[in-house]
Amino acid sequence: MPLCQRVALCLRCLLPLLLPSLTHAALPRAASVPGGVAVVSLGPIAAGARPPRAWLGKQPVLVAADAGQWVGVVGLALDTPPGTYALRVDEMEQATAQGKSRSVQFRVDHKDYPAQRITLKDSSKVQLSASDLARVEGEIAAIQAIKRHWRDADDTDTDFVLPAAGRLTGRFGVRRFFNGEARSPHAGFDIASPRGGTVKSSAHGIVLATGDYFFNGQTVFVDHGNGLISMYCHLERIDVQTGETVGKGQRLGLSGMSGRATGPHLHWSVILNGAMVDPQLFVANPGRMN
Ligand SMILES: [Zn+2]
């Protein structure tokens, strides 16, 4: 028998053994800092056991299998103060038994993000009119609700592909000051995709919402399950509809500069348990911008 056939046979035999650990083989890189992702061990996987449920405050968090352990994959918002936090973990041993809760502590360390100071001559772009402000406040509330969305799934893919081709032009977490006034930090990743460039879904999922927002312009949210959501902004055209299933790498629309953008680019954000986290942690080779 040729070697390749024997190898194929071998792999087929081994596959059932390998699968439990392969299911979540590519977790995001752990970075237990504001804007990062904490990977918290929740204990060994017992044979036949269902994954435990884990909560950070009132927000459920993603639980994955990794090297024989259950781990909580916890998104940490940029404004998380460093310190000690605890996940509440509910064991789901038997459908009939009462789940028992325990607490698992983890640390969040300090991280310094660079500052960027921008001077704009047209102050109307810094100071919003009353009507723009009212619109923005409504949109912030709507986006907050989208960010907290939860859907149980057993196939959440955390190994993302870059959603567009182009140079990286804006890093996550940069603290921005317009004409000396502090603005919200940059909660995403900018790729210099040209007008009309293809914007792809970073993993498979379900289109959670689309919208046309004051700052973010034409935007698509894709729900990957278990509180993992990706967001694509400033699009020139949206090609998908809410509720549609999309595959990894499937086109969502075309890049542009809708909303408040100084030039065409894709702003890409990743949301985990309601927190905007660094998208680069989900990409195997973030240095490659092809
Ligand atoms: Zn951006």
Boltz pocket constraint, residues with backbone or C-beta under 6 A from the ligand:
constraints:
  - pocket:
      binder: B
      contacts: [[A, 170], [A, 186], [A, 188], [A, 189], [A, 190], [A, 266], [A, 267], [A, 268]]
      max_distance: 6.0
